[in-house]
């Protein structure tokens, strides 16, 4: 079967990206031949595959005409939305945070589910591989909550487990020593707020970035608290952190259980907590997968390759550095 349709210059330009990633993804996922010549898009293959491809193309056209940039990951998002009979505009038009001309929105159906869970819940776990937006979306929601006065402060924390014995050899006081391990959180903040505003918030204590060890003994009221890299917590640290929850606060815990840097004999707190809290009301676990990776298309392929290697009996090398 063959289906030929004409698309606008704008749509053709979005489909014909420099690396051909959108068309390549369409061919990989749909099992149909997809050819673009100027403004003519030709779909060839079995009737079922061509019909599905046409439905995806129609959704992509509506997104482009609605002002949305599309990429390889958009194809996966469209397919997931069609499977769930969900309006994709509910996903892409949910602006979590806006900074200058930049809009932060979910890019996949699972990311939208994650955003909704954080908004509605008190404690949310986002578990998935690198590049799925776990921390970035949580930080955007935290900044939005602070801006809308839903909370009085933001607290961002990570375990500094990667430091190990090297910590004592780094220059400076304790905060200076752990700063490299907290740097990704600072980077995300500066991506969402002007630098002078971030600095003012941090000077006043409205935004606090600290290693997990600094959370012990505290009760965190009216706060949006994010624990990043939670796969590197011990069960005791996870228990300590979760019991810091105070009135009017929200906690988001993010991590990747395939990238644990703890000693082999040490159980990850993120792995153990699912067994303990899975049935507790008010706590939500959201799984993000390879299909939710929204970085460069090669990142998704790398994640998938490591997953296949692990499933075949190999063990992926742990990610090095902070």
C-alpha positions in Angstrom: 0.0 0.0 0.0 1.2 3.5 -0.7 -0.1 6.8 0.8 1.2 10.2 -0.5 0.5 13.4 1.3 1.6 17.0 0.9 3.0 18.9 3.9 3.8 22.5 4.5 7.3 24.0 4.2 7.4 24.3 8.0 6.5 20.6 8.5 8.9 19.5 5.8 11.7 21.4 7.5 11.0 19.8 10.9 10.8 16.3 9.4 14.0 16.8 7.4 16.3 17.6 10.3 20.1 17.8 9.8 20.7 14.3 11.2 17.5 12.8 9.7 16.6 11.6 13.2 12.8 12.1 12.9 12.4 10.2 9.6 14.9 7.5 10.8 12.8 7.0 14.0 9.6 6.8 12.0 11.1 4.1 9.8 12.5 2.2 12.8 9.3 2.3 14.9 6.6 1.9 12.2 7.9 -0.7 9.8 6.9 1.4 6.8 9.0 3.1 4.1 9.0 6.8 4.7 10.3 9.1 2.0 10.3 12.9 1.9 10.9 14.7 -1.4 10.3 18.4 -1.1 6.8 18.8 0.3 5.7 15.3 -0.7 5.7 12.6 2.0 5.3 9.0 0.7 4.5 6.1 3.0 4.8 2.5 1.7 4.3 -0.9 3.3 1.6 -3.2 4.7 -1.8 -1.5 5.1 -1.7 -1.7 8.9 1.8 -0.1 9.0 0.9 2.6 6.6 -2.3 3.4 8.5 -0.3 3.7 11.7 2.4 5.8 10.1 -0.3 8.1 8.7 -1.8 8.6 12.2 1.6 9.4 13.6 2.4 11.9 10.8 -1.0 13.6 11.3 -0.1 14.1 15.0 3.3 15.4 14.1 1.9 17.8 11.6 -0.5 19.2 14.3 2.3 19.6 16.8 4.5 21.5 14.3 1.6 23.7 13.2 0.9 24.4 16.9 4.4 25.7 17.3 6.1 22.7 18.9 9.6 21.6 17.8 9.8 17.9 17.2 12.6 15.3 17.4 13.2 11.6 17.4 11.7 11.2 20.9 8.5 12.9 19.7 7.8 9.9 17.5 7.9 7.6 20.6 5.7 10.1 22.5 3.1 10.1 19.7 3.0 6.3 19.6 2.6 6.1 23.3 -0.2 8.7 23.3 -2.0 6.9 20.5 -1.8 3.6 22.4 -3.4 5.3 25.4 -5.9 7.2 23.3 -4.5 10.4 24.8 -4.4 13.9 23.3 -0.7 14.6 22.8 -1.3 18.3 23.3 -2.0 17.6 27.0 1.6 16.4 27.2 3.5 19.0 25.2 1.4 22.0 26.2 1.8 21.4 29.9 4.3 24.2 30.7 6.0 23.3 33.9 8.2 26.4 34.0 9.0 29.3 31.7 12.2 31.3 31.8 12.7 34.0 29.3 12.0 32.4 25.9 12.5 28.8 27.2 9.6 26.6 28.1 10.1 23.4 30.1 7.4 20.8 29.3 7.1 17.0 29.4 8.4 15.4 26.3 6.9 12.0 26.7 3.7 10.4 28.1 5.7 9.0 31.0 7.2 12.3 31.8 3.7 13.8 31.9 2.7 11.1 34.3 5.7 11.9 36.4 4.9 15.6 36.5 1.3 14.9 37.4 2.4 12.6 40.2 4.6 15.2 41.7 1.9 17.9 41.5 -0.7 15.7 43.2 1.4 13.7 45.6 3.5 14.3 48.7 6.3 11.9 48.1 7.2 10.9 44.5 10.0 8.5 43.3 11.2 9.0 39.7 13.3 6.0 38.7 14.9 5.6 35.3 18.1 5.9 33.2 20.1 9.0 32.4 18.4 11.6 30.1 14.8 10.9 31.1 14.3 14.3 32.8 13.9 12.9 36.3 15.8 15.7 38.1 15.3 18.5 35.6 11.5 18.2 35.6 11.5 17.9 39.4 13.6 21.1 39.7 11.4 23.0 37.3 8.4 22.0 39.4 10.2 23.1 42.6 11.0 26.5 41.1 7.4 26.9 39.9 6.2 26.0 43.4 8.5 28.6 45.0 7.4 31.2 42.5 3.8 30.5 43.2 4.4 30.6 47.0 3.3 27.0 47.4 6.5 26.5 49.4 8.9 28.8 51.2 12.1 27.2 50.1 13.8 24.6 47.9 16.2 22.0 49.3 18.3 20.0 46.8 20.5 17.2 48.1 22.6 14.3 46.8 24.8 11.6 48.5 28.5 12.3 48.0 29.2 8.6 47.9 31.4 8.9 44.8 33.9 10.9 46.8 35.0 8.1 49.0 38.5 8.4 50.4 39.3 11.2 47.9 37.1 13.7 49.8 39.8 14.4 52.4 42.3 15.2 49.8 40.2 17.9 48.2 41.0 21.6 49.1 38.7 23.7 51.3 36.1 23.1 54.0 33.5 20.4 53.9 31.1 22.4 51.6 33.9 23.1 49.2 34.9 19.5 49.2 31.4 18.2 48.2 30.7 21.1 45.8 31.8 19.1 42.7 29.2 16.4 43.5 26.4 19.0 43.8 27.4 20.9 40.7 24.8 19.3 38.4 22.1 20.7 40.7 23.5 24.2 40.5 23.7 23.9 36.7 20.0 23.0 36.5 19.1 26.0 38.7 21.1 28.5 36.6 19.3 27.1 33.6 15.9 28.0 35.1 16.6 31.2 36.9 18.8 34.3 36.4 22.1 33.9 38.1 21.6 37.0 40.4 18.3 35.6 41.5 19.7 32.2 42.3 22.5 33.8 44.3 20.1 36.0 46.2 17.9 33.0 47.0 20.9 31.0 48.2 22.2 33.8 50.3 18.8 34.1 52.1 18.5 30.3 52.4 15.5 30.2 50.2 17.3 27.7 48.0 19.7 25.3 49.7 22.0 22.8 48.0 23.6 20.4 50.4 25.0 16.9 50.7 22.6 14.3 52.2 24.6 14.0 55.4 23.5 17.6 56.2 19.8 16.5 56.4 20.2 14.5 59.6 18.3 15.8 62.6 16.3 18.4 60.6 12.5 18.7 60.0 11.7 20.3 56.7 8.5 22.3 56.7 7.0 24.2 53.8 9.8 23.0 51.5 10.1 21.3 48.1 12.9 18.8 48.7 14.7 16.8 46.0 17.0 13.9 46.6 19.0 13.2 43.5 21.2 10.1 42.7 19.2 8.2 45.4 20.5 4.9 44.1 23.7 5.8 46.0 22.0 6.0 49.4 22.0 3.2 52.0 18.7 2.0 53.4 19.5 3.8 56.6 20.2 7.1 54.7 16.9 6.7 52.8 15.0 6.1 56.0 16.6 9.2 57.6 15.9 11.4 54.6 12.2 10.4 54.2 11.5 11.0 57.9 12.7 14.6 57.5 9.3 15.4 55.8 7.5 18.2 57.5 4.2 20.0 57.2 3.4 21.7 53.9 6.4 19.9 52.2 6.8 17.8 49.1 9.6 15.3 48.5 10.9 14.0 45.1 13.4 11.2 45.0 15.2 10.5 41.7 17.7 7.8 40.8 18.8 5.1 38.4 19.1 1.6 39.8 21.4 0.5 37.0 24.1 3.1 38.1 24.8 2.2 41.7 28.2 3.3 43.0 28.0 1.7 46.4 30.3 -1.2 47.3 28.9 -4.4 45.9 28.0 -5.8 49.3 25.9 -2.7 50.2 22.2 -2.6 49.4 20.9 0.5 47.7 18.3 2.5 49.6 16.4 3.1 46.4 16.1 -0.6 45.7 15.0 -1.4 49.2 12.5 1.4 49.6 10.3 0.1 46.9 9.9 -3.2 48.8 8.9 -1.3 51.9 6.8 1.6 50.7 5.2 0.4 47.5 1.8 0.0 49.1 1.8 3.1 51.3 -0.8 5.7 50.3 0.5 9.1 49.4 3.7 7.7 47.9 4.0 7.3 44.1 6.6 5.4 42.1 7.0 6.4 38.5 9.1 4.4 36.1 10.8 6.1 33.2 12.4 4.0 30.5 14.7 4.2 27.5 11.8 5.5 25.4 11.8 8.6 27.7 15.4 9.6 27.0 15.2 13.1 25.5 18.9 13.9 25.2 20.8 13.4 21.9 19.5 10.3 20.0 22.8 8.6 20.7 22.2 8.7 24.4 19.1 6.6 23.9 21.0 4.1 21.8 23.8 3.9 24.4 21.2 3.3 27.2 19.6 0.6 25.1 22.9 -1.1 24.3 24.0 -1.2 28.0 20.6 -2.6 28.9 20.9 -5.4 26.3 24.4 -6.1 27.5 23.3 -6.5 31.1 20.3 -8.7 30.1 22.7 -11.0 28.2 24.7 -11.7 31.4 27.2 -8.8 31.3 27.4 -6.0 33.8 27.6 -2.4 32.6 30.5 -0.4 33.9 29.4 2.2 36.6 29.2 5.8 35.5 32.3 7.6 36.6 32.4 11.0 38.2 29.7 13.2 39.6 
